[in-house]
Amino acid sequence: MFYVYVLQSKKDKSFYIGFAPNLRERLVKHSKRLVQSTKHLLPMTLIYFESYRSKTDALNREKQLKRFAKGFYSLKRRLRESMLEE
């Protein structure tokens, strides 16, 4: 399986969208400050993930969420209650 996931920083409420073939392993790397783009945002909370059988589908979805504000906005509206309080 391949995963697209969304983390939210407890520090400044910002979001990080990522892709991983092993979600648990990737989350451990985030928490141990081994991911350059999130180590300054820790601690972070997993607020959403999607799983895919196809790596291509997962990478396309990650790209869609990162590049198109409308796609991520739509997801944020669906997750309103899951996000950290602002």
ZIVENVEN-V711809 format. One record per backbone hydrogen bond with DSSP energy under -1.0 kcal/mol. CO is the residue of the C=O (numbers start at 1). NH is the residue of the N-H. E is the energy in kcal/mol with one decimal. If there is no record, write none. Layout:
[[CO	NH	E] [CO	NH	E]]
This chain:
[[2	52	-2.9] [3	20	-2.3] [4	50	-2.6] [5	18	-2.4] [6	47	-2.5] [6	48	-1.3] [7	16	-2.3] [8	45	-2.5] [9	13	-1.4] [14	9	-2.9] [16	7	-2.9] [18	5	-2.4] [20	3	-3.0] [22	26	-2.0] [23	27	-2.5] [24	28	-1.9] [25	29	-2.0] [26	30	-2.2] [27	31	-2.5] [28	32	-1.8] [29	34	-2.7] [30	33	-1.7] [35	38	-1.5] [35	39	-1.6] [38	41	-2.2] [43	10	-3.2] [45	8	-2.4] [48	6	-2.8] [50	4	-2.2] [52	2	-2.8] [54	58	-2.0] [55	59	-2.7] [56	60	-2.4] [57	61	-2.2] [58	62	-2.5] [59	63	-2.3] [60	64	-2.2] [61	65	-2.4] [62	66	-2.2] [63	67	-2.8] [64	68	-1.9] [68	72	-1.6] [69	73	-2.9] [70	74	-2.2] [71	75	-1.7] [72	76	-2.8] [73	77	-2.1] [74	78	-1.6] [75	79	-1.7] [79	82	-1.7] [79	83	-1.5]]
